[in-house]
Amino acid sequence: LTKSERNCLVWCACGKTSVEIGKILSLSEHTVNHYFTLSATKLGATNRTHAVAKAIKVGLIDLDEIN
């Protein structure tokens, strides 16, 4: 995953919406959703929640990063 894709997944794991993530990362909601689509495809996930779970499972996201 790219840094941006990973960052979006981390914020999603923290419970943030696409709009909130966009504001945090200075991105549009559309761009955030595009990053979710790309990361889900790369991880073989069916949706953003599944992508977060897979990212945690393979060690791309550390549970300590999630508040």
C-alpha positions as CSV (number, residue, x, y, z in Angstrom):
1,L,0.0,0.0,0.0
2,T,1.0,3.6,-0.5
3,K,1.5,5.8,2.5
4,S,-1.8,7.6,1.6
5,E,-3.7,4.4,1.3
6,R,-2.4,3.2,4.6
7,N,-3.1,6.5,6.4
8,C,-6.7,6.3,5.2
9,L,-7.1,2.8,6.6
10,V,-5.6,3.8,9.9
11,W,-8.0,6.7,10.3
12,C,-10.9,4.5,9.2
13,A,-9.8,2.0,11.9
14,C,-10.1,4.9,14.4
15,G,-13.7,5.4,13.4
16,K,-13.4,8.4,11.1
17,T,-15.6,8.9,8.1
18,S,-14.4,9.7,4.6
19,V,-15.2,13.4,5.1
20,E,-13.4,13.5,8.4
21,I,-10.3,11.7,7.0
22,G,-10.3,14.1,4.0
23,K,-10.2,17.0,6.4
24,I,-7.4,15.4,8.5
25,L,-5.3,14.6,5.5
26,S,-6.2,17.6,3.4
27,L,-7.8,15.4,0.7
28,S,-11.2,15.4,-1.0
29,E,-13.8,12.8,0.1
30,H,-13.6,11.4,-3.4
31,T,-9.8,10.9,-3.1
32,V,-10.2,9.2,0.3
33,N,-12.8,6.8,-1.2
34,H,-10.5,6.2,-4.1
35,Y,-7.7,5.2,-1.7
36,F,-10.1,2.8,0.0
37,T,-10.9,1.2,-3.3
38,L,-7.2,0.8,-4.2
39,S,-6.2,-0.5,-0.8
40,A,-9.2,-3.0,-0.8
41,T,-8.2,-4.3,-4.2
42,K,-4.5,-4.6,-3.2
43,L,-5.5,-6.5,-0.1
44,G,-8.1,-8.7,-1.7
45,A,-10.8,-7.2,0.5
46,T,-14.5,-6.7,-0.3
47,N,-14.9,-3.3,1.5
48,R,-13.1,-0.8,3.7
49,T,-13.8,-2.7,6.9
50,H,-12.4,-5.9,5.4
51,A,-9.4,-4.0,4.2
52,V,-8.7,-2.6,7.7
53,A,-9.0,-6.1,9.1
54,K,-6.6,-7.6,6.5
55,A,-4.2,-4.7,7.0
56,I,-4.1,-5.4,10.7
57,K,-3.7,-9.2,10.1
58,V,-0.7,-8.8,7.8
59,G,0.9,-6.2,10.0
60,L,0.4,-3.1,7.9
61,I,-1.5,-1.5,10.8
62,D,-0.3,-1.8,14.4
63,L,-3.1,-1.9,16.9
64,D,-1.3,0.7,19.0
65,E,-2.0,3.2,16.2
66,I,-5.7,2.9,16.7
67,N,-7.3,5.1,19.4
